[in-house]
């Protein structure tokens, strides 16, 4: 699965959807499902993984260990399928609640592994330490017992991939399972079957496949070869069969640097090279797009016009012939050799470095083309291919600068989509993902953001980071929400993120209570203090409002709101709490009243004013209560009683039950 994922901003305020990693481009519109599209892509990736996974040795034991204890520690040689097995195990253990979370110990503001708040009920946690060195493993290993205890207490599931050859404490040996390589030929055939190749074709012995299988190859390499066979089949002649597809795939794996260098050297004219580079970066696009984009590339490099009348120019078919490419019956342009486009891209990038600074501007002009053939998939593929060159050569900073530049003031929707796609490529890259997560943190927390770049970061955090690193997404959206002016996009994204997770809502409330409680912090608090999820105990023993730490956070924030914000600002949110207390939330609803009264009681020098404002808000809330008016009136009476007790000597007992049902 080598095609780039898809990332789109449907409008300046709607969600984007992204498929980080190697998945098929999916153009399904977001409104076709209630699930955000980026999550559907992540789900599609897991479904694909389950379909192609040939269970490695030890998979059954790992499954049983995880089901019985909530934890399994996978050991095994690199390339044995450990990572795929880990993700499939977590997918199989998923329940209706809980979120997937890839733990990243040591990254900026990532919670410590021994922090119980790291784990939420029914969460699925992946801790991939396969690349950890001895020092990192020794530090993290000491936190594993505490993490495992938290996982057990929350009925969550944890899969750890340990470094090969590392030692494990005796108390954790029970959870260790050795993962062994599955049969390579079976893996290859499983991929071909899922790709849709006929069984009668790939089941036959083949010399190319036998030669490929002689070496112990990593599972990823086998998957890539199977994908090359699929692509060779798609471009093969009708009279070619499985043997020819495999031979073509083998040739595509060869080092083509010298071949491509000679090929480019033989085409020295600027129009030829412009078409060659365009066809490689827009491989598979329609001929109309290739033609227009090649013209734009010549203008970008200010190549002089040849002065020849248009009717005397070579036609596109002749020009494509010169670069060994064709436009098929569907009008889409492809090179005749499989994967030749990748080799050409790499050659131009590596050996004509003066082109690099101009390619970003050219890509921006191409994605802005008003052409029906410039589809989202074409734009995404173009950006992904350019991003691959930056990342392949260790120029992550250049890719990041490119995304910033595409997000300048008055940037088109297409350019914003391109910026998100570029950053998503950086975040998804195994070698550069950590660097890009740190860069996004710096942007969100500290940097001055120009143009529409803040919008791009909101989408990256809410839709890309949140899919696998929700804690990092939470923190970055919080910083963006504190700083945004004239818009509430980051705040809305932050609300949406915590709506799916009690743990994240708890963490955000704690973050707010420990902040300097600036006006921006208080505005965030009012938007995320929805009483319904605070009092909901579905699937858990206690509601959030029953947890002491959460109550203290709520009191701290409400106290700051009552002391520093005008009543017109906080009244609608306080009334929602009062409505919730009146609509049958039981003792949890009464806890909401206790929290409001406790917060008002902390307003030194203004306690009476704060209590009076709360009571007035309760009386006004009666007129807008959605339920029984009598219950709302009784709630006001109960609030008044609690205020009286907080102020000093008052009735020893709450109003009688009859007073709660009717207005006195």
Secondary structure as GFF3:
##gff-version 3
##sequence-region A 1 664
A	DSSP	beta_strand	7	9	.	.	.	ID=ss1
A	DSSP	beta_strand	16	18	.	.	.	ID=ss2
A	DSSP	three_ten_helix	30	32	.	.	.	ID=ss3
A	DSSP	alpha_helix	37	52	.	.	.	ID=ss4
A	DSSP	alpha_helix	59	69	.	.	.	ID=ss5
A	DSSP	beta_strand	71	76	.	.	.	ID=ss6
A	DSSP	alpha_helix	82	92	.	.	.	ID=ss7
A	DSSP	beta_strand	100	102	.	.	.	ID=ss8
A	DSSP	three_ten_helix	116	118	.	.	.	ID=ss9
A	DSSP	beta_strand	124	128	.	.	.	ID=ss10
A	DSSP	alpha_helix	134	141	.	.	.	ID=ss11
A	DSSP	alpha_helix	144	153	.	.	.	ID=ss12
A	DSSP	beta_strand	157	161	.	.	.	ID=ss13
A	DSSP	three_ten_helix	170	175	.	.	.	ID=ss14
A	DSSP	beta_strand	176	179	.	.	.	ID=ss15
A	DSSP	alpha_helix	184	195	.	.	.	ID=ss16
A	DSSP	alpha_helix	199	202	.	.	.	ID=ss17
A	DSSP	alpha_helix	207	213	.	.	.	ID=ss18
A	DSSP	alpha_helix	219	235	.	.	.	ID=ss19
A	DSSP	alpha_helix	242	253	.	.	.	ID=ss20
A	DSSP	alpha_helix	257	265	.	.	.	ID=ss21
A	DSSP	alpha_helix	270	281	.	.	.	ID=ss22
A	DSSP	alpha_helix	287	300	.	.	.	ID=ss23
A	DSSP	three_ten_helix	310	312	.	.	.	ID=ss24
A	DSSP	alpha_helix	316	322	.	.	.	ID=ss25
A	DSSP	beta_strand	325	327	.	.	.	ID=ss26
A	DSSP	beta_strand	333	335	.	.	.	ID=ss27
A	DSSP	alpha_helix	340	351	.	.	.	ID=ss28
A	DSSP	three_ten_helix	353	355	.	.	.	ID=ss29
A	DSSP	alpha_helix	356	367	.	.	.	ID=ss30
A	DSSP	alpha_helix	376	392	.	.	.	ID=ss31
A	DSSP	alpha_helix	396	406	.	.	.	ID=ss32
A	DSSP	alpha_helix	413	428	.	.	.	ID=ss33
A	DSSP	alpha_helix	433	445	.	.	.	ID=ss34
A	DSSP	alpha_helix	453	459	.	.	.	ID=ss35
A	DSSP	pi_helix	460	465	.	.	.	ID=ss36
A	DSSP	alpha_helix	466	468	.	.	.	ID=ss37
A	DSSP	alpha_helix	470	483	.	.	.	ID=ss38
A	DSSP	alpha_helix	489	499	.	.	.	ID=ss39
A	DSSP	alpha_helix	502	513	.	.	.	ID=ss40
A	DSSP	alpha_helix	519	528	.	.	.	ID=ss41
A	DSSP	alpha_helix	531	535	.	.	.	ID=ss42
A	DSSP	three_ten_helix	544	546	.	.	.	ID=ss43
A	DSSP	alpha_helix	548	564	.	.	.	ID=ss44
A	DSSP	alpha_helix	567	582	.	.	.	ID=ss45
A	DSSP	alpha_helix	587	601	.	.	.	ID=ss46
A	DSSP	alpha_helix	607	624	.	.	.	ID=ss47
A	DSSP	alpha_helix	629	647	.	.	.	ID=ss48
A	DSSP	alpha_helix	657	661	.	.	.	ID=ss49
###
